[in-house]
Amino acid sequence: TFYLTDFLAKHFDALVWQGLGLEDHPELLSAYFGNYRRVVLFSQTVDQDTVNAGKVAAQKLGLLFEHRHVGLKHFAEAIPVLYKSMSKLNETKGE
């Protein structure tokens, strides 16, 4: 499975397609993605343009497309935990 985030879906051409040289060398597609079966888009926002971009990416790769909206809840819960962890780390370093 090839996973996409909102950002990767929106910028797929620049970051993946062109970034891996597939625009100039489409023969590399099977070397890079031959063992993949699907693209899963984990979206944080509700945006049909992002979902459509994910579908286009899957079509370009010749893979099935699946969309899972995950939202921002888990991200919002992780920030305080990360902040506390970093604060403790900085305290032990004397910062």
C-alpha positions as CSV (number, residue, x, y, z in Angstrom):
1,T,0.0,0.0,0.0
2,F,1.2,3.5,-0.9
3,Y,0.0,6.0,1.6
4,L,-0.9,9.6,0.9
5,T,-1.5,12.5,3.2
6,D,-3.4,15.6,2.3
7,F,-0.1,17.3,1.4
8,L,1.2,14.5,-0.7
9,A,-2.1,14.1,-2.6
10,K,-2.1,17.8,-3.4
11,H,1.5,17.9,-4.5
12,F,1.8,14.4,-5.9
13,D,3.1,15.4,-9.3
14,A,5.9,17.6,-8.0
15,L,6.9,15.4,-5.0
16,V,6.4,11.8,-6.3
17,W,5.9,11.8,-10.1
18,Q,8.5,14.3,-11.0
19,G,10.5,13.7,-7.8
20,L,11.1,10.0,-8.8
21,G,11.7,10.9,-12.4
22,L,8.5,9.2,-13.7
23,E,7.7,12.1,-15.9
24,D,10.8,11.6,-18.0
25,H,11.2,7.8,-17.4
26,P,7.7,6.2,-17.1
27,E,9.4,2.8,-17.6
28,L,10.4,3.1,-13.9
29,L,6.8,2.9,-12.7
30,S,6.8,-0.9,-12.4
31,A,10.2,-0.8,-10.6
32,Y,9.0,1.7,-8.0
33,F,5.4,0.6,-7.6
34,G,5.1,-2.9,-9.1
35,N,4.5,-4.5,-5.7
36,Y,1.9,-2.0,-4.6
37,R,-1.8,-2.8,-4.9
38,R,-3.5,0.3,-3.7
39,V,-3.2,3.9,-2.7
40,V,-4.7,4.9,0.7
41,L,-5.4,8.6,1.3
42,F,-5.5,9.5,5.0
43,S,-7.1,12.9,4.9
44,Q,-7.2,15.3,7.8
45,T,-9.6,17.8,6.2
46,V,-12.9,17.3,4.4
47,D,-11.9,18.5,0.9
48,Q,-13.2,17.0,-2.3
49,D,-10.2,18.4,-4.3
50,T,-7.8,16.5,-2.1
51,V,-9.8,13.3,-2.6
52,N,-9.8,13.9,-6.3
53,A,-6.1,14.5,-6.3
54,G,-5.6,11.2,-4.5
55,K,-7.8,9.4,-7.1
56,V,-5.7,10.9,-9.9
57,A,-2.5,9.8,-8.2
58,A,-3.8,6.2,-7.9
59,Q,-4.8,6.3,-11.6
60,K,-1.3,7.5,-12.6
61,L,0.2,4.7,-10.6
62,G,-2.3,2.1,-11.9
63,L,-3.4,1.2,-8.4
64,L,-6.7,0.9,-6.6
65,F,-7.8,4.0,-4.5
66,E,-9.1,4.0,-1.0
67,H,-9.9,7.1,1.1
68,R,-10.0,7.2,4.9
69,H,-10.9,10.5,6.6
70,V,-8.9,10.5,9.9
71,G,-9.4,14.2,10.9
72,L,-7.3,16.2,13.2
73,K,-8.4,14.8,16.6
74,H,-5.5,12.5,17.2
75,F,-3.0,15.2,16.1
76,A,-4.6,17.6,18.5
77,E,-4.3,15.0,21.3
78,A,-0.6,14.3,20.5
79,I,0.6,17.9,20.7
80,P,0.3,18.3,24.5
81,V,2.0,15.0,25.0
82,L,4.8,15.9,22.7
83,Y,5.2,19.3,24.3
84,K,5.4,17.8,27.8
85,S,7.9,15.2,26.6
86,M,10.1,17.9,25.0
87,S,9.8,20.1,28.1
88,K,11.1,17.3,30.3
89,L,13.9,16.6,27.8
90,N,15.0,20.2,27.8
91,E,14.9,20.3,31.6
92,T,17.3,17.4,31.8
93,K,19.6,19.1,29.4
94,G,19.5,22.3,31.5
95,E,17.8,24.4,28.9
